Amino acid sequence: MRVIKVPDCCIALSTITQRPILTDVFLIIDEDDMPLWHENLFLIEISKEYDSNTCRAYANDLLSFARMSAPMGGWSSVNDSIMSGYFVGDLIQARKFNESSILRHVSSLKKFYRWLFEKGYISAESCFNWRYKKYFIEKLGDYSASEASQHSHHSSYITTENYETLLANVNSDSPFLAARDRICIQLGYLTGTRACETLRIKARALLTAIEQGKKKNNGVWATTTYELVGKRDKLRHLEIPPDLCNTISDFITRFPKTFASAECLLICHENGKPLLNEKHASYAFSKAHKPSKLTRKGHQGYHALRKSFATNLVKKCHEDGIDPYVVVPRRMGHDNIETTMGYIFFEALLSGRSKLLTNMRMMHFKGLRHA
């Protein structure tokens, strides 16, 4: 059972031009490649309202639920006891989902069952107990952590040594694929990209920026800034370090046929066509991780590279005497200062910044926030 993406589906016709209105739809198919009827009708319905990333999240949540409920007859056979067992026993205890992930799953399933009722597939609204907060109350809060291993970011942090081990285990029979996937991992760890953002970088535009930076720096590789449209269409500025600029320049110039078009993306197929799997970077991470023999903590994946970059960026700010509250949100694209504070606190635990830790704990428990 898996999720598939069906691009450019016609969901309506313009009443004026009669032209089709197209959108990407995510569907669930079983082991025999047969679609799940009710789940897919629901996913088609929400594709008219939400963006691609949100629809994919709904599809993945329903896929997880369908895998659990299929052996007992599907969603129609699920009662409150089974639902609670799924959330507490499977998602919270076995799969170690955090509270925010559980809230997202709850939202997805509540919306699905509400849709079933509104469409007449069930005769009454569901009466499930959707409240699982008590299972997280006893968890140690990050601001109470006395050492780095107690902080929630610890399971995601990748040391420089382990990062280099990952790179060394990126292998392929194709020199192009090996170089491409190595750059995927470098982008995450050295610039903080999300998996989907690696597929939004235009190769020729980036190469031009790299060459201009090198020329201005008297022929020496220099940090290059690249404008990237990130999450929620927010403009971000990737600052690509000199060594990675060198690697990317070599990659593009080694395969001129692949990158002949000005619109060709940096992370693409060897023939220059775009990758359809928006989570390709996550695949590249997992493929390198398996032979590396590194311990995979929790649900550590490609996003751990981005989180590690944020932690290392905080450390660099302290070393350079720069305020991390200014630099980290700008480089990471954070909307919430609490997110930034999490990285600052975790880095303080790693580096033993006792005064900063004391001040941040006091600010947190007094309910103070940075402006």
Buried (B, 14 or more C-beta within 10 A) or exposed (E): BEBEBBEEBEEEEEEEEEEEEEBBBBBBBEEEEEEBEBBBBBBBBBBEEEEBEBBBBBBBBBBBBBBBBBEEEBBEEBEEEBBBEBBBEBBBEEEEBBBEBBBBBBBBBBBBBBBBEEEEBBEEEBEBEBEBEEBEEEEEEBBEBEEBEEBBBBBBBBEEEBBEBBBEBBEBEEEBBEBBBBBBBBBBBBBBBBBBBBBBBBBBBBBEBBEEBBEEEEEEBBEBEBEBEBEEEEEBEBBBBBEBBEBBBEBBEEBEEBBEEEEBBBBBBEEBEEBEEBBBBBBBBBBBBEEBEBEEEEBBBBBBBBBBBBBBBBBBBBEEEEEBBEBBBEBBBBEEBEBBBBBBBBBBBBBEBEEBBEEBBEBBEEEEEEE
